[in-house]
Amino acid sequence: MPSPDLTRTAAYLKSLALGESLRRNPAFYRGAWRMFDALEAAPLEPRRQQVEARLRQVLRSASRMPYGRRVGAGEQIADWPLLESASVRDDPAAFRSGSRFWNVPAATGGTTGVPVRLVRSPRSIAIEQASIDRLLRASGIEPARARVAVLRGDNVKPVDDRKPPFWTFTQGGRRMVMSSNHLNAAAAADYATALREFGADYWWLYPTSLEALCRLTAEQGIALRAPLVLTSSEVLSPAVRELATRTLGSAVLDYYGQAERVCFAYSLSPGEYRFLPGYGFVELVAREVETEHELFEIVGTPLWNPAMALVRYRTGDLIRLPRGTGAAEREALCLGLQTFAGVLGRDADILIAPDGTRLTGIDHFQRGVDRVARIQVIQESLDRVRILVLPRPGYRGDDRDALLRNIRAKLPSTMRVEIEQVTELERTPLGKTPFVIRRPAAGPKAPQAPKVASA
């Protein structure tokens, strides 16, 4: 398990320009660009050959790790079982290899309520950065020198401190990091002014933060324009994308990935997502048949993180394809030769504060609390939130206190928090256990899009 000191050090480096240099390590970064460029210019067969050749190397290495020895699989992907996140959470050491000094600790946010402790190799960090940077450069942005405004899940200041500024600057002033959990009607004008004055080359946001910014500024008649919008980490709905385009007058880019780094998909235009070939080995596993469509779960194997081999990792995320889509078409899609409409995910995983603020970062509640198996967040009303806890052996008051501290870093004092130890979580009529449940008293799931202010 990575130590708290290592985790803090990784977070600190990430905030510095030095951290960005590490993410663009020339030993790996330039090679990643060349690989992606070559694969995206290649037809099906060369893509398949190169990806499968790399996959065999990954499986050969993974078979020597404790988990690989346990399942007894080799270089054929079909011989490996599907991997559940709970298996990695319960025994992360069984999937790890390499030096702890060089590898970087990380963790999932736990969007299903099940966080996982991870490690990443320097190569995998550079591969990830190259994947993102290629999207920006396709839109005329030079990522290494760009000024960026960030509106995601960062804790800039205590949530009860309602005096501006609600942002801070890092990387020598090139990055303005803004707090999503302070963005409400009273602060919307301050955010708009700060964004105008900063003059970013692009904005990087959670889709929920993007929606809140557009909705609040438009409702107040505040004209705001963005140079370019990049979204990630949550599902970007077509409605929010269209609202942002109208409100901000800019293109919207979106990418899909996971903390486990098992696959990467991107969208440069509405309704068209494409897997990035060579990033991971992607499989689509049939899950559910609808009248005209079929749902497939995304299963991925990272190709460039030897520090942690997650073979056939179940993401829990689904895509919808027309019924009758054959194996050959699915392979072409997995190798990036065909597009799909988007990932079906958890865009309702926010809470709404009594003053109307849409609170993000809910998946951070459980980070670092190891003796909690899973949580479920239930917003009973605008001022009352229940946290259901499935404990692991040894769970005690210290764990509850740590969980409450994490929660209080994200929720204002106007919201009452109740933590309950339970033996089972709430289920929907379909038997699912959603991570976040909002009762009707907690406000509407999807606010109506307002009229857009004129420039």
Sequence and secondary structure as in RCSB ss.txt:
>XXXX:A:sequence
MPSPDLTRTAAYLKSLALGESLRRNPAFYRGAWRMFDALEAAPLEPRRQQVEARLRQVLRSASRMPYGRRVGAGE
QIADWPLLESASVRDDPAAFRSGSRFWNVPAATGGTTGVPVRLVRSPRSIAIEQASIDRLLRASGIEPARARVAV
LRGDNVKPVDDRKPPFWTFTQGGRRMVMSSNHLNAAAAADYATALREFGADYWWLYPTSLEALCRLTAEQGIALR
APLVLTSSEVLSPAVRELATRTLGSAVLDYYGQAERVCFAYSLSPGEYRFLPGYGFVELVAREVETEHELFEIVG
TPLWNPAMALVRYRTGDLIRLPRGTGAAEREALCLGLQTFAGVLGRDADILIAPDGTRLTGIDHFQRGVDRVARI
QVIQESLDRVRILVLPRPGYRGDDRDALLRNIRAKLPSTMRVEIEQVTELERTPLGKTPFVIRRPAAGPKAPQAP
KVASA
>XXXX:A:secstr
   HHHHHHHHHHHTSHHHHHHHT HHHHHHHHHHHHHHHTS HHHHHHHHHHHHHHHHHHHTTSHHHHHHT  S
 GGGS  B HHHHHH GGGGB S TTTSEEEE   TTS   EEEE HHHHHHHHHHHHHHHHHTT  GGG  EEE
EES   S TT  SS  EEEEGGGTEEEEEGGG STTTHHHHHHHHHHHT SEEEE HHHHHHHHHHHHHTT    
 S EEE SS   HHHHHHHHHHH S EEEEE  TT    EEEEETTEEEE TTTEEEEEEEEEE SSEEEEEEEE
EESS TTB  TTEEEEEEEEEETT  HHHHHHHHTTSS BS EE  TT  EE TTS EE  GGGTTTT TTEEEE
EEEEEETTEEEEEEEE TT  HHHHHHHHHHHHTTS TTSEEEEEE SS    TTS   SEEE GGG  SS    
     
